[in-house]
Amino acid sequence: MTVDRAFGPVAAIVLAGGRAQRMGGGDKPLAALAGRPLLDHVLTRIRPQVARIALNANGDPARFAAWTLPVVADSVGDFHGPLAGVLAGLDWAATLEPAPRWLLSVPADAPFLPSDLVERLEESVSTAKTEIACAWSGGRTHWVIALWPLAMRAALRRALVDEHLHKVEDWVGRHRFAIAEWRDDPLDPFLNVNTKDDLAVAERWVAAR
């Protein structure tokens, strides 16, 4: 793949604030898959692809202490959903030395993220000359599985605070963005474990492998 090496090291924010309401409640990242928390599976997938990782979650960060990762809360008031988590990730990444130019965002309930996620998102941005790249599979775009430039921090904050923007796809739609496609056969690599049925599918897939 032809990737612009000017990307440099990429940081990652794992959006870990989901509540497992359709799975009986609690922190979804802590739900068990094959005897390990979902968060473990996500981190195993992305660690080799990025330089630094933080978790985005509100509330008591101590519940994630076992992972010894920075836990950053939303930096804007009210509930703005995953878009606020992306901003929190951009704010955190800007404090790193040296600060990366790009941030990967992924949800904490996608245990089968592809091993070439960052590489192909970078390739998509480079090829299409865009500002953002998002993952695509199974006939839909995964808006929160994306590569973001740190240069958009201020504009995103204004959109959240002044315009009360909520939807990730609305923000992405304001910019030049590229789509990186993955097959969903035999399993969608972006499977979200949202329900007990999803968890059962994931359990069967782990057992089969």
N, C-alpha and C positions, 0 to 999 in steps of 0.2 A: 504494500500500500504506500502511496505517496503522501506523506504528512509533512507539513511545515514544521521543522524542528524549532522554530521560534516560539512554539507553544511553551516549551520549557516544562518544568514540573507542574503538575496539576494537583490542586487540593480537592477534597471531597467533603460534602456535607450529607449525612444520612438523616433523613427526615423521620425521626423516631417518636413523634408525638401522637401517633394514631391510637385511638381507643378501640379495643376489640369488642364493640357493642354487638356485632353479629356473631361473635364467638363466645359470648357470655360475660364480656367486660374485662377490665384490666388493661395493662399496657400490651398492645399487640406485639411490639418487638420482643417481649419476653415470653410469648407463647412458644411452646415446645414443638419442634419438628425433628423427628428422629432422635429425640433425647437431648437436643440442643436448642437454645433460644433462636428464633428467627434471625435476630440481630447477628448472631454468630455466623450464620450462613451468608448473610449479606457482606459482612466484613471479610470473610474468607475470600469472597469473590472479588472484592474491589481493592484489597490491600496491595496486591502486586501491581496494580495499575496506577496508583497515585502516590504522591509524596507525603501528604498529611491528611488526616481524617478527623472530623469532629461530628458530634451528634447534635441535632436540633431537637430540643424537647423543653416544654415548660414544666413548672412544678419542681419537686425536690430532685435535684440531679443525683442524689445518693443512690437512687435505684439503679443507676448505670455505673456505679463505682467499679464493679468487677472488670470493666473493659478499659479502665485507666485512659480514657479519651476525654478531650475537652467536651463539655456539654454547654451549648449556647442556647439561650432562650430567645424567643421572638423579641426584637428590639422596637417593635411598634405596638401600640395599645390596641385593644379590641381584638377580635378574632379575624385574621386574614387568611387562615388556612396555609397550605404549603407555600404560597408565594411569600408569605412572611418568613417562612423557614429558609427559603432561598436567599432572601435579604440578610437574614442572620448569618448564613453561611458566607456570603460575600463580605459582610462586616468582619467576621472572624478571620477570613483568609487575608484581608487587608492588613491585619496586625502581624502577620508572619514575616520573618526575615530570612531571605528576601521574599517579598510578597509575590505570589504567583499571579499570572495574568488570567488564569482560567480556573473555574470551579465546576466540578461535577456534582450534580444532585441526584440522589437515588432515594427511594422509599425503603423503610426498614422491614417491609413485608414482601420483598421480592427475592426469594432465596436462590434463584437460578440465574442471576445476572451473567451475561456472557463475558468470557475472559478477554475479549477484544472490544469491550464497550468503549473505553476511552479512545483507543486507536481509531476506531471507525467513526466516532463522533468528531474527532479531530480531522480526519480525512474529509468528512462531509463539509465542515466549515472551510477547510482549505480549498476544496474543489469548487464549492459554490460561492466562495467569497462572502459568507454570511457572518452575522454576529452571534447566532445561537444555533445549536444543533440538538434535535430531539430524536429519541428512539421510536421506531415503528415496528409493529408486528401484528399479525392476526387481524388486519384490516383497520387498525386504529393507531393513533399517535399517543405515545406515553409522554405527556407533557412534562412531568416532573423528573423524568429520566433524561437529563439534558446537560449540555455543556454551556456555561455562561461566562461572559467576559467580566472581570472585575470592574471594568470601566463603566458599567451600567448601574453601579451602586446608587449614585445620587438620584438618577432618574427613576429608578424603581422605588426608592424611599418616597419621592414626591408622589408617585402614582398611588402608593399605599396610603399615605397620610392625607394627602390633599384630595384625591379622587376616590378613596375608599375602594380601590380595585381589589377584586378577590380572585378572579379566575386566572390560572396560569396561562391558559390558552389565549386569553384576551391580551395579556402582556406580550406573549411571544408574537402574536399577530401584528403588533405594532412595529416589529423589527424584521429585518431580513433573517430568515431562518432556513435551515436545511433539515432534511429527514434522512436518518440512517436506518436502513431496513434489515430486519432479521427474519428468518423463517420461523414459523410456529409449529413445525413438524420435526420430531415427534412430540415435542413439548414447547410451549411458548416460554422463551427464556425470561419474559417479563411477567410471568404469572404472579398476580397479587393474591396473597392469602388473606382474603377478607371474610370468609365464612368457614364453617366446619367442613363443608363439602370441598372447598378449596384446599383446606389442610389435609383432607383425606387423599386428594389427588396428589398433593405434594409428597405425602408419606409413601404412596405407591411408587412414585417416580424415584424417590431416594432408595427405596428397597430394590427396585428393578436395576438400579445402577450399581 
